[in-house]
Amino acid sequence: MISGSPACSCLQNYIGTPPDCRPECVLNSECASQEACINQKCKDPCPGSCGFDANCHVLNHVPICTCNDGYTGDPFVRCNIVPPCKLIKKQNNNIFTILKIIFITYFIFHSHAIACSL
């Protein structure tokens, strides 16, 4: 009551003016493209969407997970570091030769075996 007159307001988590109260959203399209309608609120859909060592960005209301640079795997579960040999093979031939020599030298001096063919 306000000054002896009844006053209405929308329930908590509803917007609008009575009697036209409504949730913030019901569909993703009612939110900005970088948000999704979660529990009738426009929110960032990324928190909790991606696995370890993955990044999230939102594209048209949908969280897109990708492994961090130098990592591979299922970005929704877990990304693992790319083994050095696979990383080398992604380079062009000139860099490949230089990196091959560096890795072989490193492994020889550190008494490790190379587990993949260069």
C-alpha positions as CSV (number, residue, x, y, z in Angstrom):
1,M,0.0,0.0,0.0
2,I,1.2,3.5,-0.8
3,S,-0.7,6.4,0.8
4,G,-3.6,4.0,1.6
5,S,-3.9,2.8,-2.0
6,P,-3.1,-0.7,-3.1
7,A,0.2,-0.9,-5.0
8,C,1.3,-3.8,-7.2
9,S,4.7,-4.8,-8.2
10,C,6.2,-7.7,-10.2
11,L,7.5,-10.7,-8.4
12,Q,11.2,-11.0,-7.8
13,N,13.1,-11.9,-11.0
14,Y,10.3,-10.6,-13.2
15,I,10.3,-7.3,-15.1
16,G,7.6,-5.0,-16.5
17,T,4.7,-3.2,-14.9
18,P,1.7,-5.1,-13.4
19,P,-0.3,-6.7,-14.8
20,D,2.3,-7.2,-17.6
21,C,5.0,-8.9,-15.6
22,R,7.3,-11.3,-17.4
23,P,10.7,-13.0,-17.0
24,E,13.7,-11.3,-18.5
25,C,13.7,-14.0,-21.2
26,V,12.2,-17.2,-22.3
27,L,14.1,-17.7,-25.6
28,N,17.8,-17.0,-26.4
29,S,16.7,-14.6,-29.1
30,E,15.5,-12.2,-26.4
31,C,19.1,-11.8,-25.2
32,A,22.1,-10.2,-26.8
33,S,23.9,-12.5,-29.1
34,Q,26.8,-13.0,-26.6
35,E,24.3,-14.2,-23.9
36,A,21.9,-17.1,-23.5
37,C,18.6,-17.4,-21.7
38,I,19.4,-19.4,-18.6
39,N,16.8,-19.8,-15.9
40,Q,14.8,-17.0,-17.5
41,K,17.8,-14.6,-17.3
42,C,20.2,-13.4,-20.0
43,K,23.6,-14.6,-18.9
44,D,27.0,-15.5,-20.2
45,P,26.7,-19.2,-21.2
46,C,30.5,-19.9,-20.9
47,P,31.0,-20.5,-17.1
48,G,31.1,-24.3,-16.7
49,S,30.8,-25.1,-20.4
50,C,34.4,-25.9,-21.3
51,G,36.9,-28.3,-20.0
52,F,40.4,-27.8,-18.5
53,D,42.9,-25.7,-20.7
54,A,40.1,-24.6,-23.0
55,N,38.8,-21.1,-23.9
56,C,35.2,-20.2,-24.4
57,H,33.6,-17.5,-26.6
58,V,29.9,-17.1,-27.4
59,L,28.6,-17.2,-31.0
60,N,24.9,-16.5,-31.5
61,H,24.0,-17.5,-27.9
62,V,26.0,-20.8,-28.0
63,P,29.2,-21.3,-26.0
64,I,32.1,-22.4,-28.3
65,C,35.0,-24.1,-26.6
66,T,38.4,-24.4,-28.2
67,C,41.7,-25.8,-26.8
68,N,44.3,-23.2,-25.8
69,D,47.2,-22.8,-28.2
70,G,49.6,-25.7,-28.0
71,Y,46.9,-28.0,-26.7
72,T,44.6,-30.6,-28.3
73,G,41.7,-32.8,-27.2
74,D,38.0,-32.4,-26.4
75,P,37.6,-28.8,-25.4
76,F,34.4,-29.7,-23.6
77,V,36.2,-32.1,-21.3
78,R,40.0,-31.6,-21.2
79,C,42.7,-30.4,-23.5
80,N,46.2,-31.8,-23.3
81,I,49.5,-30.3,-24.3
82,V,50.5,-31.2,-27.9
83,P,53.6,-33.5,-27.8
84,P,56.7,-31.7,-29.1
85,C,56.9,-34.0,-32.2
86,K,53.4,-33.1,-33.3
87,L,54.0,-29.5,-32.7
88,I,57.1,-29.6,-34.9
89,K,55.3,-31.2,-37.8
90,K,52.9,-28.3,-38.0
91,Q,55.8,-25.9,-38.9
92,N,57.0,-25.3,-42.4
93,N,60.1,-27.3,-43.7
94,N,62.8,-24.7,-42.8
95,I,61.6,-24.3,-39.3
96,F,61.0,-28.1,-39.1
97,T,64.6,-28.8,-39.8
98,I,65.9,-26.3,-37.2
99,L,63.4,-27.5,-34.5
100,K,64.3,-31.1,-35.3
101,I,68.0,-30.4,-34.6
102,I,67.1,-28.5,-31.4
103,F,64.9,-31.3,-30.0
104,I,67.3,-34.1,-30.9
105,T,70.1,-32.1,-29.2
106,Y,67.9,-31.4,-26.1
107,F,66.9,-35.1,-25.8
108,I,70.5,-36.3,-26.2
109,F,71.8,-34.0,-23.5
110,H,69.0,-34.8,-21.2
111,S,69.1,-38.6,-21.7
112,H,65.6,-38.9,-23.0
113,A,64.4,-41.0,-25.9
114,I,62.3,-39.5,-28.6
115,A,59.0,-41.3,-28.7
116,C,57.9,-40.2,-32.2
117,S,59.6,-40.1,-35.5
118,L,60.8,-36.8,-36.8
